Amino acid sequence: MQKIQLIEKKSESVNVGDSVKIEISQKISVDNSLATKKEKLWVEIVEVSNSVPKTFRGKIDSDPSFLVGVNFGDAVSFNMESILDVLKK
């Protein structure tokens, strides 16, 4: 059985194979003005950079409900500040 641990401090190390929750924002047009849709999604980490600040590449590991053109399995890039929760595997 695989051990899964939810880490509440995002300062903990994040490694390839871990899942992280991030918030993705999308601008949409509503009645001739711009609005912002936001959705929190789980992403599986596929690459961790050695740069400063550290950046991550991952694939969306949950089904978006509200975002248009964002799908399960899509690639995303983000930094440590974007991470809301970490699920260590």
N, CA, C and O of each residue as an XYZ file, in Angstrom:
356
protein
N       0.843     -1.175      0.000
C       0.000      0.000      0.000
C       0.892      1.242      0.000
O       1.851      1.324      0.767
N       0.574      2.193     -0.852
C       1.375      3.402     -0.989
C       0.994      4.414      0.083
O      -0.187      4.659      0.329
N       2.013      5.001      0.720
C       1.761      5.989      1.760
C       1.585      7.360      1.123
O       2.403      7.782      0.305
N       0.531      8.042      1.493
C       0.248      9.391      0.999
C       0.142     10.302      2.201
O      -0.540      9.982      3.175
N       0.820     11.442      2.134
C       0.845     12.366      3.257
C       0.540     13.776      2.759
O       1.183     14.257      1.826
N      -0.431     14.435      3.373
C      -0.755     15.814      3.035
C       0.120     16.732      3.865
O       0.118     16.659      5.094
N       0.867     17.593      3.198
C       1.767     18.537      3.859
C       1.108     19.911      3.841
O       0.728     20.397      2.776
N       0.970     20.536      4.992
C       0.319     21.836      5.048
C       1.280     22.990      4.852
O       0.854     24.088      4.495
N       2.572     22.769      5.078
C       3.551     23.830      4.878
C       4.177     23.652      3.519
O       4.876     22.668      3.279
N       3.934     24.594      2.625
C       4.463     24.439      1.277
C       5.962     24.641      1.217
O       6.569     24.431      0.167
N       6.575     25.046      2.325
C       8.024     25.173      2.351
C       8.699     23.806      2.350
O       9.901     23.705      2.107
N       7.921     22.748      2.623
C       8.465     21.397      2.535
C       8.910     21.160      1.094
O       8.379     21.776      0.170
N       9.868     20.285      0.904
C      10.355     20.027     -0.443
C       9.246     19.412     -1.293
O       8.447     18.603     -0.820
N       9.223     19.814     -2.545
C       8.263     19.295     -3.512
C       9.080     18.561     -4.566
O      10.018     19.119     -5.134
N       8.722     17.317     -4.820
C       9.494     16.473     -5.724
C       8.647     15.960     -6.879
O       7.418     15.996     -6.831
N       9.327     15.482     -7.918
C       8.648     14.840     -9.037
C       7.796     13.702     -8.491
O       8.254     12.916     -7.662
N       6.555     13.618     -8.961
C       5.619     12.591     -8.508
C       4.657     13.076     -7.440
O       3.591     12.487     -7.257
N       5.018     14.153     -6.721
C       4.100     14.729     -5.732
C       2.951     15.432     -6.462
O       3.078     15.798     -7.630
N       1.847     15.613     -5.767
C       0.729     16.389     -6.295
C       0.618     17.676     -5.501
O       0.799     17.685     -4.283
N       0.322     18.760     -6.197
C       0.151     20.055     -5.546
C      -1.159     20.674     -6.004
O      -1.617     20.444     -7.123
N      -1.750     21.457     -5.124
C      -2.960     22.192     -5.489
C      -2.542     23.613     -5.822
O      -1.872     24.274     -5.029
N      -2.946     24.083     -7.012
C      -2.682     25.459     -7.412
C      -3.994     26.099     -7.859
O      -4.964     25.405     -8.164
N      -4.010     27.422     -7.894
C      -5.179     28.141     -8.385
C      -4.856     28.706     -9.751
O      -3.858     29.406     -9.919
N      -5.698     28.404    -10.730
C      -5.525     28.902    -12.087
C      -6.573     29.966    -12.336
O      -7.758     29.763    -12.067
N      -6.125     31.112    -12.855
C      -7.018     32.223    -13.172
C      -7.177     32.329    -14.673
O      -6.252     32.034    -15.430
N      -8.359     32.755    -15.099
C      -8.633     32.915    -16.522
C      -9.497     34.147    -16.715
O     -10.532     34.286    -16.063
N      -9.086     35.040    -17.600
C      -9.874     36.239    -17.921
C     -10.954     35.856    -18.918
O     -10.693     35.160    -19.899
N     -12.173     36.321    -18.653
C     -13.291     36.088    -19.564
C     -14.026     37.392    -19.813
O     -13.977     38.315    -18.999
N     -14.700     37.455    -20.935
C     -15.484     38.641    -21.279
C     -16.936     38.419    -20.862
O     -17.569     37.440    -21.258
N     -17.450     39.350    -20.054
C     -18.829     39.284    -19.595
C     -19.453     40.654    -19.793
O     -19.018     41.632    -19.184
N     -20.458     40.730    -20.632
C     -21.152     41.995    -20.886
C     -20.178     43.134    -21.205
O     -20.230     44.202    -20.593
N     -19.295     42.888    -22.169
C     -18.317     43.886    -22.633
C     -17.325     44.342    -21.569
O     -16.747     45.422    -21.691
N     -17.122     43.549    -20.544
C     -16.078     43.851    -19.561
C     -15.358     42.541    -19.211
O     -15.865     41.448    -19.460
N     -14.184     42.685    -18.637
C     -13.408     41.499    -18.281
C     -13.687     41.072    -16.846
O     -13.779     41.896    -15.936
N     -13.815     39.788    -16.675
C     -13.971     39.192    -15.349
C     -12.920     38.093    -15.228
O     -12.347     37.658    -16.227
N     -12.675     37.652    -14.009
C     -11.683     36.602    -13.776
C     -12.351     35.383    -13.160
O     -13.026     35.477    -12.135
N     -12.151     34.229    -13.809
C     -12.576     32.942    -13.251
C     -11.370     32.353    -12.559
O     -10.255     32.454    -13.070
N     -11.570     31.738    -11.400
C     -10.495     31.070    -10.685
C     -10.958     29.674    -10.288
O     -12.109     29.460     -9.909
N     -10.027     28.736    -10.387
C     -10.349     27.375     -9.984
C      -9.099     26.724     -9.390
O      -7.994     26.892     -9.905
N      -9.288     25.993     -8.317
C      -8.183     25.268     -7.680
C      -8.147     23.856     -8.247
O      -9.155     23.150     -8.261
N      -6.962     23.455     -8.715
C      -6.804     22.159     -9.348
C      -5.580     21.439     -8.793
O      -4.612     22.070     -8.371
N      -5.637     20.117     -8.800
C      -4.478     19.309     -8.439
C      -3.621     19.111     -9.676
O      -4.122     18.883    -10.777
N      -2.307     19.204     -9.463
C      -1.326     19.046    -10.539
C      -0.261     18.058    -10.076
O       0.245     18.174     -8.959
N       0.085     17.087    -10.923
C       1.175     16.159    -10.616
C       2.483     16.752    -11.133
O       2.586     17.110    -12.307
N       3.477     16.855    -10.259
C       4.770     17.435    -10.624
C       5.520     16.463    -11.540
O       5.681     15.287    -11.213
N       5.984     16.979    -12.708
C       6.770     16.156    -13.625
C       8.208     16.662    -13.755
O       9.086     15.938    -14.224
N       8.444     17.918    -13.335
C       9.802     18.474    -13.401
C       9.961     19.575    -12.370
O       9.066     20.400    -12.184
N      11.105     19.583    -11.700
C      11.451     20.628    -10.734
C      12.741     21.269    -11.223
O      13.734     20.577    -11.445
N      12.732     22.589    -11.391
C      13.943     23.264    -11.871
C      14.920     23.499    -10.730
O      14.542     23.478     -9.559
N      16.155     23.718    -11.078
C      17.181     24.064    -10.099
C      17.413     25.567    -10.055
O      18.353     26.039     -9.415
N      16.554     26.316    -10.736
C      16.726     27.768    -10.806
C      16.314     28.432     -9.495
O      15.683     27.814     -8.637
N      16.680     29.688     -9.364
C      16.247     30.501     -8.223
C      15.489     31.692     -8.807
O      16.081     32.476     -9.549
N      14.204     31.855     -8.500
C      13.385     30.975     -7.648
C      13.042     29.671     -8.374
O      13.047     29.597     -9.602
N      12.751     28.665     -7.583
C      12.427     27.336     -8.103
C      11.119     27.383     -8.882
O      10.157     28.021     -8.455
N      11.088     26.705    -10.024
C       9.866     26.605    -10.816
C       9.531     25.137    -11.035
O      10.379     24.259    -10.880
N       8.283     24.891    -11.398
C       7.783     23.528    -11.552
C       7.021     23.390    -12.854
O       6.414     24.342    -13.343
N       7.062     22.173    -13.414
C       6.195     21.816    -14.530
C       5.384     20.617    -14.069
O       5.885     19.737    -13.369
N       4.121     20.602    -14.477
C       3.274     19.494    -14.081
C       2.159     19.272    -15.072
O       2.033     19.981    -16.071
N       1.347     18.265    -14.773
C       0.166     18.010    -15.605
C      -1.059     18.038    -14.707
O      -1.043     17.523    -13.589
N      -2.111     18.644    -15.213
C      -3.354     18.774    -14.442
C      -3.902     17.384    -14.153
O      -4.076     16.565    -15.056
N      -4.175     17.133    -12.859
C      -4.571     15.815    -12.392
C      -5.986     15.808    -11.820
O      -6.347     14.920    -11.048
N      -6.777     16.793    -12.200
C      -8.190     16.828    -11.814
C      -8.976     17.421    -12.981
O      -8.403     18.031    -13.884
N     -10.280     17.236    -12.951
C     -11.114     17.728    -14.049
C     -11.601     19.148    -13.755
O     -12.372     19.359    -12.819
N     -11.150     20.124    -14.559
C     -11.635     21.498    -14.361
C     -13.147     21.578    -14.586
O     -13.682     20.957    -15.504
N     -13.819     22.347    -13.741
C     -15.272     22.504    -13.853
C     -15.673     23.793    -14.555
O     -16.691     23.834    -15.245
N     -14.875     24.853    -14.382
C     -15.278     26.172    -14.852
C     -14.372     26.766    -15.924
O     -14.820     27.605    -16.706
N     -13.130     26.358    -15.977
C     -12.180     26.970    -16.895
C     -12.378     26.445    -18.312
O     -12.562     25.246    -18.522
N     -12.339     27.349    -19.271
C     -12.542     27.001    -20.673
C     -11.185     26.700    -21.308
O     -10.245     27.481    -21.160
N     -11.077     25.581    -22.010
C      -9.853     25.228    -22.705
C      -8.769     24.664    -21.802
O      -7.631     24.499    -22.242
N      -9.092     24.369    -20.562
C      -8.148     23.754    -19.611
C      -8.684     22.359    -19.327
O      -9.833     22.194    -18.917
N      -7.827     21.343    -19.553
C      -8.295     19.965    -19.469
C      -7.388     19.086    -18.614
O      -6.224     19.412    -18.383
N      -7.933     17.982    -18.155
C      -7.173     16.952    -17.452
C      -5.972     16.576    -18.315
O      -6.121     16.334    -19.513
N      -4.779     16.525    -17.711
C      -3.574     16.135    -18.431
C      -2.815     17.266    -19.099
O      -1.699     17.057    -19.574
N      -3.397     18.471    -19.148
C      -2.698     19.616    -19.749
C      -1.447     19.954    -18.949
O      -1.413     19.788    -17.730
N      -0.422     20.429    -19.645
C       0.820     20.845    -19.006
C       0.683     22.257    -18.449
O       0.076     23.122    -19.081
N       1.242     22.487    -17.276
C       1.257     23.818    -16.660
C       2.624     24.060    -16.028
O       3.295     23.122    -15.596
N       3.027     25.327    -15.980
C       4.256     25.747    -15.300
C       3.874     26.749    -14.227
O       2.959     27.550    -14.415
N       4.583     26.704    -13.087
C       4.240     27.595    -11.980
C       5.413     27.672    -11.022
O       6.396     26.946    -11.174
N       5.312     28.558    -10.029
C       6.383     28.709     -9.039
C       5.865     28.327     -7.646
O       4.686     28.013     -7.480
N       6.747     28.356     -6.662
C       6.420     27.923     -5.299
C       5.261     28.730     -4.710
O       4.444     28.184     -3.968
N       5.182     30.020     -5.033
C       4.124     30.870     -4.466
C       2.735     30.445     -4.922
O       1.742     30.775     -4.275
N       2.657     29.717     -6.029
C       1.358     29.269     -6.553
C       0.825     28.043     -5.825
O      -0.354     27.713     -5.953
N       1.672     27.368     -5.067
C       1.283     26.110     -4.432
C       0.488     26.373     -3.156
O       0.946     27.075     -2.254
N      -0.718     25.792     -3.101
C      -1.603     25.958     -1.948
C      -1.487     24.779     -0.980
O      -1.483     24.972      0.235
N      -1.394     23.553     -1.518
C      -1.267     22.337     -0.720
C      -0.330     21.382     -1.436
O      -0.158     21.451     -2.653
N       0.270     20.494     -0.666
C       1.184     19.483     -1.232
C       0.728     18.109     -0.753
O       0.477     17.910      0.436
N       0.626     17.182     -1.667
C       0.303     15.802     -1.353
C       1.518     14.969     -1.732
O       1.770     14.725     -2.912
N       2.287     14.524     -0.705
C       3.501     13.750     -0.938
C       3.145     12.301     -1.240
O       2.264     11.724     -0.602
N       3.820     11.725     -2.199
C       3.588     10.313     -2.536
C       4.850      9.543     -2.316
O       4.880      8.332     -2.538
